[in-house]
Amino acid sequence: MNRSSEQSGYEFPWYNPEISFEERVQLLIDEMTVEEKISQLMHDAAAIERLGVPEYNWWSEALHGVARSGRATVYPQPIGLAASFDRDLIYRIFNAVSDEARAKYEVAQSIGNRGQYAGLTFWTPNVNIFRDPRWGRGMETYGEDPYLTSQLGIQCVRGLQGNHPTYLKTGACAKHYAVHSGPEALRHEFDAVTTMKDLHETYLPAFKALVTEANVESVMGAYNRVNGEPACASTLLLQDILLKDWGFQGHILSDCWAISDFHSGHMVTGDAAESAALALNMGVSLNCGNSFAALGEALERGLVTESTIDERLATLFITRFELGLFDPPEMNPYKHLDETVINSEEHAQLAYEAAASSIVLLKNNGVLPLNPDLKKLYVTGPQANNGTVLLGNYYGMSRELVNILEGITSRVSAGTSVDYRMGVMEYWESVNTVDWVTGGAREADATIAVLGISQLMEGEEGESLASPTRGDRIDLNLPSNQLDYLRRLKKDNDKPVIVVLTGGSPITMPEVEELADAIVWVWYPGQEGGNAVADVIFGNIVPAGKLPITFPVSDSQLPDYEDYSMKGRTYRYMTGKPLYPFGYGLSYTKFSFGPLQLEHQEISPEGRMTVTVEVRNSGEFDADEVVQLYVTVPDPDGNQPLWSLKDFQRIELPKGASTQVSFEVGPEALQQINEQGESEILPGTYTIHVGNSSPGERSRELGMELVSNTFQVR
């Protein structure tokens, strides 16, 4: 050993906290055999007892709460969190998640649980762009917009990793890098072909933000190829952009068993040794899977060098040292977090706040909020009494799950008669031996029909039992049997029918829009979902959620699913009129926007200015509103977005009150990406739009407010 145990005062010198992490890591690596080194490059790193290195499993999940490891607070699915448009909320949620993670880790260690999902390195967040509503994993993302995804992803990472100058609270991971959003059935062999413009304008900004602004600890490569190269071995993505351009200092890992796809799916290598060598040489340090077991053979064949293995191994051990796993327990700044924080009352309240903030009111003809003192209420639908739709995917388990039926029952008057019947199954035709419609909906003062989809129909490859396309939803319609049931509920029924819809991706539903008196979109709302939904329905909460993804009228408006061009996709490039636009969401109150005031009418490309708008709550409820700023740039070649979200603020405004909302607009909001993938700011006329939805004809038709103004860049 380079430093004797006697000199350090510790059994092993790498346990000496008085020297730097880098020096300690090098001391450890110098003592390891090649076989031991390779054993540490896979997600289930084995113990090296002779060197005092404990086993460590890198694979843990925390998509919306500590996941797959038992008791934890369950927050809304990320697509629902995105609908809050609330940076501070996302930070507070993931700060709470990392509190629970630290507490759970200590308890797991004390009982000898060092297995999968029991560690401190979380493969969260998913900052892929939800470019196509058919993608089954879109529910894991923050939606279709690069800016919104970047902003919320930054807060997620900061909440998970903490702000200690020396130690990580937990390790976060930006995934799946990059250009990854289906099809699920083809992900092990698919080549996602993209232009440099779309790559740098749409697919990379969130990853760049997490690396350069949030200092995310790790980046996970995707399964697919990108422009011919496997994402986990891409010269462009890994070497040129991530490591050189962005200066990433953390560790790169593969998606699970993605390296074996090199030779079994993508056919770019001949065997496991070649695949392992290619990934390692391109920068991958950690293999989720077992392909790196072939590195010994790769070393013998001259495909890799031991010095490269050492470099990759060092990045992994730096993370373990930063987590405090090789330091005395008393030095751990998070040691005070114990079992009492897990699913605590404070965290349950935060889950409620998140669920309430995420709910989007899509339609309301005046029936909401509903009076809780009505005489008879009929609750029906496949998702009303279904706790599964609270959970989404990659979830933990809570003893406090409140489904929508339970929430409604707890909020309605104790004197109200509540009649519940499922009425129809989620997605298959069923025989109704009793006509519940006649005896239920038509006799009730109001009907709440809880419809929509669940994880049975959308999710990751192979996890959705009812999906014929490995988790994707090629048919975006509401299941036909549910739509038929809604028709029967409304037939000859002049009483209000409120439709509550669950799901993590858009449903094409123009007929639902026509039939329903109100539509409340609730996503997969987490453990407090039932209470939050009920409080919105009965007016205890005023809805303020906004759609982080466009809802098309029909799938005929969508480009080919396998086409990764952004032309015609998302609110930025879609020329057709959607059913519900990005950024849209109704309220129980009325917000109006005054003229948009610009500090300057002309600025230089490097200039900055403040833009201000007066927002007034002229309705009858105290409420939140999401004020959104979009920019339209000069477009001489006809290839720029119609408009792009560049900032947003969620504000709280009492009824009858007004406030001035200000934004700073600078070069980062004015730049456009050319066909070479380069950023530039062109001279010409720029338009700023501020309102409570994205610009466009459909937003105006739906009664949303928008003000605009122009200025020149000289």
MARRO-81604 format. One line per 10 residues: number of its first residue (from 1); their letters; for each residue z, x, y of C-alpha. Coordinates in nm, 2 decimals. Layout:
<sites>
NUM = a = Z X Y  ...
</sites>
This chain:
<sites>
1 = mnrsseqsgy = 0.00 0.00 0.00  -0.08 0.12 0.35  0.27 0.01 0.47  0.55 0.04 0.23  0.78 -0.25 0.15  1.08 -0.04 0.25  0.94 0.02 0.60  0.86 -0.35 0.66  1.19 -0.48 0.52  1.00 -0.74 0.32
11 = efpwynpeis = 0.90 -0.74 -0.04  0.54 -0.74 0.06  0.43 -0.60 0.40  0.19 -0.89 0.47  0.51 -1.11 0.50  0.62 -0.90 0.80  0.59 -1.13 1.11  0.63 -0.83 1.35  0.27 -0.72 1.30  -0.05 -0.91 1.38
21 = feervqllid = -0.21 -1.16 1.15  -0.52 -0.95 1.13  -0.34 -0.64 1.02  -0.14 -0.83 0.76  -0.45 -0.99 0.62  -0.61 -0.65 0.59  -0.31 -0.51 0.41  -0.32 -0.79 0.16  -0.70 -0.77 0.10  -0.67 -0.40 0.04
31 = emtveekisq = -0.44 -0.46 -0.25  -0.65 -0.73 -0.42  -0.89 -0.68 -0.71  -1.25 -0.82 -0.69  -1.16 -1.10 -0.93  -0.85 -1.19 -0.72  -1.06 -1.20 -0.40  -1.32 -1.43 -0.56  -1.05 -1.66 -0.68  -0.94 -1.71 -0.32
41 = lmhdaaaier = -1.29 -1.82 -0.20  -1.28 -2.16 -0.37  -1.10 -2.47 -0.26  -0.84 -2.45 -0.54  -0.73 -2.09 -0.46  -0.52 -1.96 -0.75  -0.18 -1.79 -0.71  -0.17 -1.41 -0.72  0.19 -1.37 -0.84  0.19 -0.99 -0.84
51 = lgvpeynwws = 0.11 -0.99 -0.46  0.34 -1.29 -0.37  0.04 -1.51 -0.29  0.11 -1.88 -0.38  -0.16 -2.11 -0.49  -0.32 -2.32 -0.22  -0.56 -2.61 -0.24  -0.77 -2.63 0.08  -0.90 -2.98 0.02  -0.70 -3.24 0.21
61 = ealhgvarsg = -0.83 -3.55 0.41  -0.71 -3.72 0.72  -1.00 -3.93 0.84  -0.78 -4.20 1.00  -0.44 -4.11 0.87  -0.32 -3.86 0.60  -0.54 -3.97 0.31  -0.54 -3.97 -0.07  -0.19 -3.84 -0.09  0.03 -4.15 -0.10
71 = ratvypqpig = 0.25 -4.29 0.17  0.11 -4.26 0.53  0.03 -4.46 0.83  -0.32 -4.61 0.81  -0.50 -4.63 1.14  -0.84 -4.81 1.19  -1.15 -4.65 1.05  -1.31 -4.40 1.30  -1.60 -4.63 1.39  -1.33 -4.87 1.51
81 = laasfdrdli = -1.14 -4.60 1.69  -1.46 -4.52 1.87  -1.48 -4.88 1.99  -1.16 -4.81 2.19  -1.35 -4.56 2.42  -1.00 -4.41 2.47  -0.96 -4.04 2.46  -0.58 -4.04 2.50  -0.54 -4.29 2.22  -0.74 -4.07 1.98
91 = yrifnavsde = -0.52 -3.77 2.07  -0.20 -3.97 2.02  -0.32 -4.10 1.68  -0.41 -3.76 1.54  -0.10 -3.60 1.69  0.09 -3.86 1.48  -0.12 -3.79 1.18  -0.05 -3.42 1.20  0.32 -3.50 1.23  0.31 -3.69 0.91
101 = arakyevaqs = 0.10 -3.42 0.75  0.35 -3.15 0.82  0.64 -3.37 0.69  0.45 -3.46 0.38  0.36 -3.10 0.31  0.72 -2.99 0.32  0.83 -3.26 0.08  0.53 -3.19 -0.15  0.63 -2.82 -0.15  0.98 -2.90 -0.24
111 = ignrgqyagl = 0.88 -3.09 -0.55  0.62 -2.83 -0.66  0.31 -3.04 -0.56  0.05 -2.78 -0.44  -0.25 -2.97 -0.56  -0.55 -3.14 -0.40  -0.47 -3.35 -0.09  -0.12 -3.19 -0.05  -0.22 -2.91 0.19  -0.25 -2.86 0.56
121 = tfwtpnvnif = -0.62 -2.81 0.60  -0.79 -3.14 0.67  -1.16 -3.19 0.64  -1.17 -3.42 0.95  -1.34 -3.53 1.18  -1.68 -3.64 1.07  -1.89 -3.59 1.39  -2.23 -3.67 1.24  -2.44 -3.91 1.46  -2.46 -4.26 1.32
131 = rdprwgrgme = -2.84 -4.26 1.39  -2.93 -4.54 1.14  -2.71 -4.84 1.07  -2.81 -4.83 0.70  -2.61 -4.52 0.64  -2.31 -4.60 0.42  -2.09 -4.33 0.57  -2.15 -4.42 0.93  -1.81 -4.59 0.93  -1.65 -4.24 0.92
141 = tygedpylts = -1.81 -4.14 1.25  -1.76 -4.21 1.61  -2.09 -4.39 1.64  -2.44 -4.32 1.76  -2.38 -4.14 2.09  -2.35 -3.76 2.11  -2.12 -3.76 2.42  -1.88 -4.03 2.29  -1.87 -3.85 1.96  -1.80 -3.52 2.13
151 = qlgiqcvrgl = -1.52 -3.65 2.35  -1.33 -3.83 2.07  -1.39 -3.55 1.83  -1.23 -3.30 2.07  -0.92 -3.52 2.09  -0.90 -3.56 1.72  -0.91 -3.18 1.67  -0.65 -3.12 1.94  -0.42 -3.38 1.79  -0.45 -3.23 1.45
161 = qgnhptylkt = -0.42 -2.86 1.54  -0.15 -2.88 1.81  -0.11 -2.66 2.11  0.12 -2.38 1.99  0.00 -2.04 2.11  0.05 -1.88 1.77  0.06 -2.14 1.49  -0.17 -2.42 1.38  0.00 -2.75 1.32  -0.28 -2.83 1.07
171 = gacakhyavh = -0.63 -2.71 1.04  -0.92 -2.95 1.14  -1.28 -2.93 1.03  -1.61 -3.04 1.20  -1.83 -3.19 0.94  -2.10 -3.23 0.81  -2.30 -2.95 0.99  -2.56 -3.07 1.06  -2.84 -3.33 1.08  -2.67 -3.54 0.81
181 = sgpealrhef = -2.67 -3.92 0.80  -2.83 -4.03 0.48  -2.99 -4.14 0.26  -2.69 -4.10 0.04  -2.89 -4.13 -0.28  -3.10 -3.83 -0.18  -2.85 -3.60 -0.01  -2.85 -3.34 -0.29  -3.23 -3.28 -0.26  -3.33 -3.42 0.08
191 = davttmkdlh = -3.48 -3.22 0.37  -3.39 -3.36 0.71  -3.67 -3.26 0.93  -3.60 -3.26 1.30  -3.74 -3.12 1.63  -3.56 -2.86 1.83  -3.52 -3.13 2.10  -3.35 -3.38 1.88  -3.15 -3.11 1.71  -3.00 -2.98 2.04
201 = etylpafkal = -2.99 -3.32 2.22  -2.85 -3.54 1.95  -2.74 -3.37 1.63  -2.55 -3.06 1.76  -2.36 -3.15 2.08  -2.05 -3.28 1.90  -2.03 -2.97 1.68  -2.08 -2.74 1.98  -1.80 -2.93 2.17  -1.56 -2.90 1.88
211 = vteanvesvm = -1.63 -2.53 1.84  -1.64 -2.42 2.21  -1.39 -2.66 2.37  -1.15 -2.77 2.09  -1.15 -2.44 1.89  -1.18 -2.63 1.56  -1.06 -2.41 1.27  -1.34 -2.48 1.03  -1.69 -2.61 1.00  -1.83 -2.78 0.68
221 = gaynrvngep = -2.19 -2.75 0.60  -2.39 -3.06 0.48  -2.55 -3.13 0.15  -2.91 -3.17 0.27  -3.16 -2.92 0.38  -3.25 -2.90 0.75  -3.61 -2.80 0.83  -3.64 -2.65 0.48  -3.32 -2.45 0.46  -3.00 -2.58 0.29
231 = acastlllqd = -2.75 -2.66 0.56  -2.49 -2.45 0.38  -2.72 -2.15 0.40  -2.92 -2.20 0.71  -3.01 -1.90 0.92  -3.07 -2.12 1.22  -2.76 -2.34 1.19  -2.51 -2.08 1.06  -2.62 -1.74 1.18  -2.82 -1.81 1.50
241 = illkdwgfqg = -2.64 -2.11 1.64  -2.28 -2.14 1.50  -2.19 -1.77 1.48  -2.40 -1.60 1.75  -2.47 -1.86 2.01  -2.14 -2.05 1.99  -1.92 -1.75 1.88  -1.74 -1.94 1.61  -1.44 -1.75 1.49  -1.30 -1.98 1.22
251 = hilsdcwais = -1.41 -2.03 0.86  -1.72 -2.20 0.72  -1.70 -2.41 0.41  -1.95 -2.60 0.19  -1.94 -2.96 0.12  -1.82 -3.02 -0.23  -2.05 -2.88 -0.49  -2.32 -2.84 -0.22  -2.39 -2.48 -0.32  -2.49 -2.58 -0.67
261 = dfhsghmvtg = -2.75 -2.81 -0.51  -2.93 -2.49 -0.40  -3.07 -2.44 -0.75  -3.02 -2.79 -0.90  -3.15 -3.01 -0.62  -3.32 -2.81 -0.34  -3.47 -2.55 -0.58  -3.45 -2.27 -0.33  -3.26 -2.04 -0.57  -3.29 -1.96 -0.94
271 = daaesaalal = -2.93 -1.98 -1.06  -2.56 -2.00 -0.96  -2.53 -1.64 -0.88  -2.83 -1.65 -0.64  -2.69 -1.97 -0.48  -2.34 -1.82 -0.43  -2.48 -1.50 -0.29  -2.71 -1.69 -0.04  -2.42 -1.90 0.09  -2.18 -1.61 0.12
281 = nmgvslncgn = -2.43 -1.39 0.30  -2.51 -1.67 0.54  -2.15 -1.70 0.64  -1.98 -1.94 0.41  -1.62 -1.83 0.33  -1.49 -2.13 0.13  -1.67 -2.30 -0.16  -1.56 -2.66 -0.23  -1.65 -2.65 -0.59  -1.69 -2.36 -0.84
291 = sfaalgeale = -2.02 -2.20 -0.75  -1.84 -1.89 -0.61  -1.71 -1.81 -0.95  -2.06 -1.66 -1.00  -2.00 -1.40 -0.72  -1.89 -1.15 -0.98  -2.23 -1.17 -1.14  -2.39 -1.17 -0.79  -2.20 -0.85 -0.71  -2.31 -0.68 -1.03
301 = rglvtestid = -2.67 -0.78 -0.96  -2.66 -0.63 -0.61  -2.70 -0.97 -0.44  -2.38 -0.94 -0.24  -2.14 -0.65 -0.13  -1.77 -0.64 -0.17  -1.74 -0.57 0.21  -1.91 -0.91 0.27  -1.66 -1.07 0.03  -1.38 -0.91 0.22
311 = erlatlfitr = -1.51 -1.03 0.56  -1.53 -1.39 0.43  -1.19 -1.37 0.27  -1.03 -1.25 0.59  -1.13 -1.56 0.78  -0.96 -1.78 0.51  -0.64 -1.58 0.51  -0.63 -1.59 0.89  -0.61 -1.97 0.87  -0.33 -1.96 0.61
321 = felglfdppe = -0.14 -1.71 0.83  -0.20 -1.93 1.14  -0.05 -2.22 0.95  0.26 -2.02 0.90  0.24 -2.00 0.53  0.33 -1.63 0.51  0.61 -1.64 0.77  0.99 -1.72 0.74  1.05 -2.09 0.75  1.27 -2.06 1.06
331 = mnpykhldet = 0.97 -1.94 1.26  0.78 -2.26 1.19  0.76 -2.46 1.51  0.70 -2.78 1.31  0.99 -2.74 1.07  1.18 -3.03 1.25  0.93 -3.28 1.12  1.08 -3.46 0.82  1.02 -3.76 0.60  1.14 -4.00 0.87
341 = vinseehaql = 0.82 -3.97 1.07  0.60 -4.08 0.77  0.49 -4.44 0.84  0.76 -4.47 1.11  0.80 -4.77 1.33  0.66 -4.57 1.62  0.35 -4.48 1.42  0.31 -4.84 1.30  0.31 -4.95 1.66  0.05 -4.69 1.74
351 = ayeaaassiv = -0.16 -4.83 1.45  -0.12 -5.17 1.61  -0.23 -5.05 1.95  -0.53 -4.88 1.79  -0.64 -5.19 1.60  -0.60 -5.41 1.91  -0.79 -5.16 2.12  -1.08 -5.14 1.87  -1.16 -5.52 1.84  -1.48 -5.62 2.00
361 = llknngvlpl = -1.54 -5.98 2.11  -1.91 -6.04 2.05  -1.94 -6.41 2.15  -1.71 -6.67 2.30  -1.82 -7.01 2.42  -1.48 -7.07 2.57  -1.29 -7.15 2.25  -1.09 -6.83 2.26  -0.81 -6.76 2.31  -0.70 -7.03 2.07
371 = npdlkklyvt = -0.38 -7.23 2.13  -0.12 -7.14 1.87  0.03 -7.49 1.89  -0.27 -7.67 1.73  -0.18 -7.92 1.46  -0.40 -7.80 1.18  -0.58 -7.47 1.13  -0.82 -7.40 0.85  -0.85 -7.03 0.75  -1.12 -6.93 0.50
381 = gpqanngtvl = -1.36 -6.66 0.39  -1.37 -6.37 0.15  -1.20 -6.12 0.38  -0.91 -6.34 0.51  -0.67 -6.25 0.23  -0.82 -5.91 0.15  -0.60 -5.61 0.21  -0.88 -5.38 0.11  -1.08 -5.44 0.42  -0.80 -5.29 0.62
391 = lgnyygmsre = -0.85 -4.95 0.47  -1.21 -4.84 0.50  -1.26 -4.51 0.31  -1.06 -4.19 0.29  -0.74 -4.38 0.34  -0.37 -4.34 0.28  -0.13 -4.61 0.15  0.12 -4.80 0.35  0.38 -5.05 0.25  0.32 -5.23 0.58
401 = lvnilegits = -0.04 -5.36 0.52  -0.08 -5.69 0.71  -0.40 -5.87 0.62  -0.58 -6.11 0.85  -0.45 -6.43 0.69  -0.09 -6.30 0.71  -0.14 -6.20 1.07  -0.27 -6.54 1.17  0.00 -6.72 0.98  0.27 -6.51 1.16
411 = rvsagtsvdy = 0.13 -6.58 1.51  0.05 -6.95 1.48  0.31 -7.21 1.56  0.56 -7.27 1.28  0.48 -7.64 1.31  0.11 -7.59 1.26  -0.04 -7.68 0.92  -0.24 -7.38 0.79  -0.48 -7.45 0.51  -0.63 -7.14 0.34
421 = rmgvmeywes = -0.92 -7.14 0.09  -1.13 -6.83 0.01  -1.43 -7.07 0.00  -1.69 -6.81 -0.10  -1.70 -6.46 -0.26  -1.81 -6.16 -0.06  -2.15 -6.10 -0.19  -2.25 -6.29 -0.49  -2.33 -6.66 -0.54  -2.04 -6.86 -0.67
431 = vntvdwvtgg = -2.00 -7.22 -0.79  -1.77 -7.43 -0.58  -1.63 -7.71 -0.79  -1.45 -7.85 -0.49  -1.61 -7.91 -0.15  -1.35 -7.72 0.05  -1.56 -7.76 0.37  -1.53 -8.14 0.39  -1.16 -8.14 0.32  -1.08 -7.83 0.53
441 = areadatiav = -1.29 -7.74 0.83  -1.39 -8.09 0.93  -1.03 -8.21 0.93  -0.89 -7.91 1.11  -0.85 -7.86 1.48  -1.02 -7.52 1.44  -1.15 -7.30 1.16  -1.12 -6.92 1.14  -1.38 -6.79 0.89  -1.31 -6.43 0.80
451 = lgisqlmege = -1.65 -6.30 0.67  -1.83 -5.97 0.66  -1.85 -5.67 0.43  -1.62 -5.42 0.26  -1.62 -5.09 0.09  -1.78 -5.27 -0.21  -2.10 -5.26 -0.01  -2.09 -4.95 0.20  -1.95 -4.60 0.17  -2.01 -4.25 0.03
461 = egeslasptr = -2.24 -4.18 -0.26  -2.13 -4.36 -0.57  -1.81 -4.51 -0.43  -1.94 -4.86 -0.33  -1.94 -5.06 -0.65  -2.18 -5.33 -0.52  -2.43 -5.11 -0.34  -2.76 -5.05 -0.53  -2.84 -4.76 -0.31  -2.54 -4.53 -0.37
471 = gdridlnlps = -2.34 -4.66 -0.07  -2.61 -4.73 0.19  -2.70 -5.08 0.31  -3.07 -5.12 0.30  -3.03 -5.49 0.37  -2.83 -5.53 0.69  -2.80 -5.91 0.68  -2.47 -6.09 0.62  -2.47 -6.17 0.25  -2.67 -6.48 0.19
481 = nqldylrrlk = -2.39 -6.68 0.03  -2.16 -6.61 0.33  -2.43 -6.72 0.57  -2.49 -7.04 0.36  -2.11 -7.11 0.37  -2.10 -7.07 0.74  -2.39 -7.32 0.77  -2.19 -7.57 0.57  -1.88 -7.50 0.78  -2.06 -7.59 1.10
491 = kdndkpvivv = -2.27 -7.89 0.96  -2.15 -8.21 1.12  -1.84 -8.03 1.25  -1.78 -8.05 1.62  -1.45 -7.85 1.60  -1.44 -7.48 1.69  -1.55 -7.23 1.42  -1.43 -6.88 1.50  -1.60 -6.61 1.29  -1.41 -6.29 1.23
501 = ltggspitmp = -1.63 -6.01 1.09  -1.52 -5.70 0.90  -1.74 -5.40 0.84  -1.81 -5.04 0.93  -2.17 -5.08 1.02  -2.39 -5.34 1.21  -2.48 -5.67 1.05  -2.80 -5.83 1.15  -2.69 -6.18 1.23  -2.89 -6.38 1.49
511 = eveeladaiv = -2.81 -6.70 1.30  -2.44 -6.63 1.30  -2.47 -6.58 1.68  -2.62 -6.93 1.70  -2.37 -7.10 1.46  -2.04 -6.96 1.56  -1.84 -7.07 1.86  -1.68 -6.72 1.88  -1.74 -6.39 1.70  -1.47 -6.13 1.67
521 = wvwypgqegg = -1.58 -5.79 1.52  -1.27 -5.61 1.38  -1.41 -5.32 1.17  -1.17 -5.19 0.90  -0.87 -5.22 1.13  -0.59 -5.03 0.94  -0.24 -5.14 0.83  -0.17 -5.35 1.14  -0.51 -5.51 1.15  -0.40 -5.86 1.07
531 = navadvifgn = -0.14 -5.87 1.35  -0.39 -5.73 1.60  -0.67 -5.97 1.50  -0.43 -6.26 1.53  -0.30 -6.15 1.87  -0.66 -6.14 2.00  -0.74 -6.48 1.86  -0.43 -6.64 2.01  -0.45 -6.45 2.35  -0.15 -6.22 2.31
541 = ivpagklpit = -0.40 -5.94 2.35  -0.72 -5.95 2.57  -1.00 -5.78 2.38  -1.16 -5.47 2.54  -1.33 -5.29 2.26  -1.69 -5.18 2.31  -1.96 -5.12 2.05  -2.02 -4.75 1.97  -2.34 -4.84 1.79  -2.63 -5.07 1.86
551 = fpvsdsqlpd = -2.66 -5.39 1.66  -3.02 -5.47 1.59  -3.16 -5.82 1.56  -3.32 -5.73 1.23  -3.40 -5.42 1.02  -3.77 -5.45 1.14  -3.65 -5.29 1.46  -3.55 -4.97 1.27  -3.77 -4.67 1.21  -3.81 -4.54 0.85
561 = yedysmkgrt = -3.46 -4.45 0.72  -3.57 -4.10 0.60  -3.73 -4.02 0.94  -3.48 -3.80 1.14  -3.68 -3.83 1.46  -3.48 -4.00 1.74  -3.79 -4.19 1.86  -3.70 -4.56 1.86  -3.34 -4.49 1.75  -3.01 -4.58 1.91
571 = yrymtgkply = -2.97 -4.72 2.26  -3.11 -4.40 2.42  -3.46 -4.44 2.26  -3.48 -4.80 2.13  -3.74 -4.99 2.33  -3.69 -5.33 2.15  -3.42 -5.57 2.26  -3.10 -5.55 2.03  -2.88 -5.84 1.93  -2.58 -5.65 2.08
581 = pfgyglsytk = -2.62 -5.33 2.28  -2.43 -5.01 2.27  -2.12 -5.03 2.49  -2.11 -5.40 2.48  -1.79 -5.61 2.44  -1.66 -5.93 2.61  -1.32 -6.00 2.76  -1.12 -6.31 2.83  -1.12 -6.22 3.20  -1.40 -6.14 3.44
591 = fsfgplqleh = -1.47 -5.80 3.58  -1.70 -5.73 3.87  -1.83 -5.40 4.00  -1.89 -5.32 4.37  -2.17 -5.10 4.50  -2.20 -4.75 4.35  -2.10 -4.49 4.61  -2.25 -4.14 4.58  -2.09 -3.85 4.76  -2.44 -3.70 4.81
601 = qeispegrmt = -2.80 -3.83 4.81  -2.93 -3.48 4.73  -2.78 -3.19 4.53  -2.89 -2.86 4.38  -2.93 -2.82 4.00  -2.59 -2.64 4.01  -2.43 -2.90 4.24  -2.16 -3.15 4.17  -2.06 -3.48 4.33  -1.82 -3.76 4.30
611 = vtvevrnsge = -1.94 -4.11 4.23  -1.71 -4.41 4.30  -1.72 -4.78 4.22  -1.48 -5.06 4.29  -1.38 -5.26 3.98  -1.22 -5.60 4.03  -1.05 -5.82 3.77  -1.14 -6.17 3.91  -1.03 -6.36 3.60  -0.71 -6.51 3.47
621 = fdadevvqly = -0.58 -6.23 3.24  -0.44 -5.89 3.29  -0.67 -5.67 3.08  -0.83 -5.34 3.00  -1.19 -5.26 3.07  -1.41 -4.96 2.97  -1.60 -4.84 3.27  -1.91 -4.65 3.15  -2.14 -4.41 3.34  -2.50 -4.35 3.22
631 = vtvpdpdgnq = -2.76 -4.12 3.37  -3.14 -4.15 3.36  -3.32 -3.82 3.42  -3.68 -3.76 3.54  -3.92 -3.80 3.26  -4.27 -3.66 3.35  -4.37 -3.63 2.98  -4.23 -3.96 2.86  -4.00 -3.81 2.60  -3.66 -3.84 2.76
641 = plwslkdfqr = -3.39 -4.10 2.68  -3.40 -4.42 2.87  -3.04 -4.35 2.97  -2.75 -4.15 2.82  -2.37 -4.20 2.84  -2.22 -3.92 3.04  -1.86 -4.04 3.11  -1.63 -4.33 3.06  -1.28 -4.44 3.15  -1.07 -4.71 2.99
651 = ielpkgastq = -0.86 -4.87 3.27  -0.59 -5.13 3.29  -0.62 -5.39 3.56  -0.40 -5.68 3.64  -0.56 -6.02 3.72  -0.67 -6.05 4.08  -0.65 -5.67 4.14  -0.91 -5.41 4.21  -0.93 -5.04 4.18  -1.15 -4.75 4.27
661 = vsfevgpeal = -1.29 -4.57 3.97  -1.43 -4.22 4.03  -1.64 -3.99 3.81  -1.75 -3.63 3.88  -2.12 -3.57 3.80  -2.25 -3.22 3.76  -2.50 -3.01 3.57  -2.38 -3.11 3.23  -2.46 -3.47 3.30  -2.80 -3.40 3.45
671 = qqineqgese = -2.95 -3.16 3.20  -3.23 -3.26 2.96  -3.35 -3.09 2.65  -3.71 -2.98 2.62  -3.92 -2.95 2.31  -3.81 -2.59 2.25  -3.45 -2.71 2.24  -3.37 -2.55 2.58  -3.16 -2.71 2.84  -3.31 -2.76 3.19
681 = ilpgtytihv = -3.25 -2.96 3.51  -3.57 -3.07 3.66  -3.62 -3.16 4.03  -3.67 -3.52 4.10  -3.50 -3.86 4.11  -3.20 -3.93 3.90  -3.04 -4.27 3.84  -2.67 -4.33 3.78  -2.57 -4.65 3.62  -2.20 -4.77 3.60
691 = gnsspgersr = -2.08 -5.08 3.43  -1.92 -5.23 3.12  -2.21 -5.20 2.88  -2.52 -4.98 2.85  -2.81 -5.05 3.08  -3.09 -5.28 2.97  -3.21 -5.64 2.97  -3.00 -5.75 2.68  -2.67 -5.64 2.85  -2.76 -5.84 3.15
701 = elgmelvsnt = -2.85 -6.15 2.94  -2.51 -6.13 2.78  -2.34 -6.13 3.12  -2.24 -5.77 3.15  -2.19 -5.60 3.49  -2.39 -5.30 3.60  -2.45 -5.12 3.93  -2.69 -4.83 3.99  -2.79 -4.58 4.26  -3.03 -4.29 4.28
711 = fqvr = -3.02 -3.93 4.42  -3.24 -3.63 4.43  -3.21 -3.29 4.27  -3.40 -3.04 4.48
</sites>
